[in-house]
């Protein structure tokens, strides 16, 4: 009887031990998951500092990179292209809440920690600060992602908020700028910007003047609007700008097709020239406009007071009238008949400040969305941006936020992929010498100066 009683006890003991062992294993698994999750989080943070180029880890931009790669290299099927076009939402989570409130700076950096890494700055970037002016008025999430793509601790940023912008946009941008108070500020003066009027130029000048007061360290100024994205990383920009040796990049001089926009008689015996609203200005050029050249600048502004599109002529007139001695400006007299071939060559050069697709004649818009004769960026534009525009232009213009969002997200993913490559190699991906070949090289009589 004892043996018969003992056997059930033995079986019961085995079951009990098995049950306890299973509980122990479950506890181990839970413990492992809990603490290894923290370890994984730490490891992911390390990956962000030393990224792997296979994108095996995974913020939302990285997840779509393989699909984007197929879209811009031409290997996507028509079905996949149509699928990308039909995407209605952006992949990155908005940083604001449902009411549009901006979070605390600590929360913001937690959400965007992958994209703000001061430790990745090269010596070249530290020694060559760039100033940016951003003229904005709507779509905060788009502005925030543009800012995220161009921000470096070594640079300086003036954000001009249109005086007619909503109070919510103003509050959001001011909250964002307060998280970067050492090198980012909202312009104290605010202009009510109206397209093609003097107000556009005035907003640019507001930021130039305030950047000069904010810091004397920056080397070049790049002006941007809220609907743009970079084709180049900051390191690529620094590499290119360094090679310019203080020369400005003012496109043109273009042909004046609408004469009534431009005063017939200009002060200081200056000739009329046309360019675009986009520019790269050296620090010395900006300083001159509010210093030694202030009288010339003020006199020129006076004659443009009631003209349309003065921003497309003002900087070009200073740049191409060599006798005013605009720092970084051209050193030859373009009115001289012997420089006619030089002038003609300038006008045939590519617009390198921006990728901007004008529609008309044989030029078609692949996205089928046109605004003010300019083709809006869409999914079908991606192959041209990556294979052709990259290496020829600095930024992408006319990138509407709510039109084919996958196009914006793909360029953003491609941009940060390049940034990650640079962290590993320590050098820019772009052959900047080939890029300089596309820049308008403007020679002095001795043919020694890049303009």
PyMOL commands that set and color helices and strands:
alter all, ss='L'
color gray80, all
select helices_A, chain A and resi 2-49+60-73+78-86+105-115+118-120+123-126+140-150+167-178+198-214+234-243+259-261+267-269+283-289+294-303+310-312+314-320+322-324+337-348+379-389+405-425+432-438
alter helices_A, ss='H'
color red, helices_A
select strands_A, chain A and resi 130-136+156-161+184-186+220-225+229-230+249-250+279-282+354-355+370-371+374-375+395-396
alter strands_A, ss='S'
color yellow, strands_A
deselect
rebuild
show_as cartoon
